[in-house]
Amino acid sequence: MVSLGGISGLFPELRLDGDPDVEIELVSLDSRRCGPRSLFVAVQGHEADGHAYVAEAVAAGCAAVLVAAGFAAPVAVPTLRAEDTGPWPARLARVLLGEPDEALTVVGVTGTNGKTTTAFLVRDLLAKTVGGCGLLGTIRYETGARSTVAPLTTPYGPALYGMLAEMRDHGLAAVALEISSHALEQSRTADLSLDAAVLTNLGRDHLDYHPSPAAYLAAKGRILDLLRGPRRGKPPGVAVINAAAPAFAALDTSGLRCLRYAAGRGGMAAQAAELRVIAAELRPDGTDLRFDYRGRELSLSSRLAGRFNVDNLTAALAVGLALGLDAEPCLASLSAARQVPGRLEFFALPTGATAVVDYAHTPDALAAVLETCGEFTTGRMIVVFGCGGDRDRGKRAEMGAVAARLADDTWITSDNPRTEEPTSICDMIYFGFRAETDVRSGACRVEVDRTRAIRGALASAAAGDTVVIAGKGHEDYQLVGTERRDLDDRRIVRDWIEEAADG
């Protein structure tokens, strides 16, 4: 516990009105979960303003509140005031929990595509080299005490630091953490002390939230600030940057240690990277790679298939090398790594065709998975996908165009339509499909019901064909209106296989 006087002493930029001896045990963003010794922090969110719930938090029994400096309503409990309340849930939770990040090797991963697989690979690598390693990301949270389904890619500050404290208290040595652009923009990771910050790539996504591609890049670039933050006894952190992603050249890396990597593409900048892929043999069941690391040749045979996994494997190896770990145990870890759930997950169909479930939900990611599957497909390339509702509308036509270029048969369907009309989303995708001039076959169907679309695509596949089911990957639900309905692409495929096998 820390007293309000202690908090204002640590952070003189906060103004305290009220009893400095009041003690705080936890920080809350939810007025419904406040109680004795809790501090409610009112944050202006994307959809709601926490200041509207201050009275509710007080009624629930909170010991104190933190509000914006200009908040004028009377408050019946001691009050801290800040110019911007956004970073304070994370900053205060970190202090109350004893700065748990300082006890861990913390690797943060950001980028449009590849975050999840890279984080899983880094988790495996660190678990085998430095000790137990936690994981926080899109699929699940693993703290050593528990493994839970992840509601958010990056949790809010109090939950984030709470789970880091669990990892510390359960003897873990490290954590691999996916950090989304939303989390960086909203300061969910404020004051987090990163040992390595990985920037995988930058494509189109989340432009419903970020006002422009430049703003999206700037949000991603904030991960570098977490290498410059407070550090107690830790050596300086290192930026691990994909040199083949030209947008990252605009980021300010002054004063930072950097290790740049490249998977063999990207022109002169990639050729100057410290870690480069110099040979890659892609197989349906894995990948063989040779690297040049500052003049030394390294080799890796991985179970992970696909050209985009060359990027992910290279990024994870770069993390190990950037942290000063020996190359051989890093390579051994990556060699043993298994496919991440819902990422290029293969299913053999009774017809001799192959189904592939993948999370690809951006134009670049959809193109990458179709190109990867195209390398081992002898028949038709069939794709089933949609786009999320209440999200970036601009990418819908782009994804339709990708399907037109790279698939022989396209099924446009629903993803998570949320509160948008599913047919209007499909129409936007279809517009992009029809507008594309470099068309592979022009065959396209619209089936709003995702289960029917997947089953129809599977039934249409013959020997040698590949059915790519993109967009949801590991998710076992569909958001329709305000409802969360059970729907798992992998389960739909398995059920269809069982039915087809039974005749």
Secondary structure by P-SEA (a helix, b strand, c coil): cccaaaaaaacccccccccccccccccccccccccccbbbbbbbccccccccaaaaaaaacccbbbbccccccccccbbbbbccccccaaaaaaaaacccccccbbbbbbcccaaaaaaaaaaaaaaacccbbbbbccccccccccccccccccccaaaaaaaaaaaaaacccbbbbbbcaaaaaacccccccccbbbbcccccccccccccaaaaaaaaaaaaaaaacccccccbbbbbcccccccccccccccbbbbbbbccccccccccccccccbbbbccccccbbbbcccbbbbbbcccccaaaaaaaaaaaaaaaaacccaaaaaaaaaacccccccbbbbbccccbbbbbbccccaaaaaaaaaaaaaccccbbbbbccccccccccaaaaaaaaaaacccbbbbbbcccccccaaaaaaaaaaaaaacccccccbbbbbccaaaaaaaaaaaccccbbbbbcccccccccccccbbbbbbaaaaaaaaaaaaaac
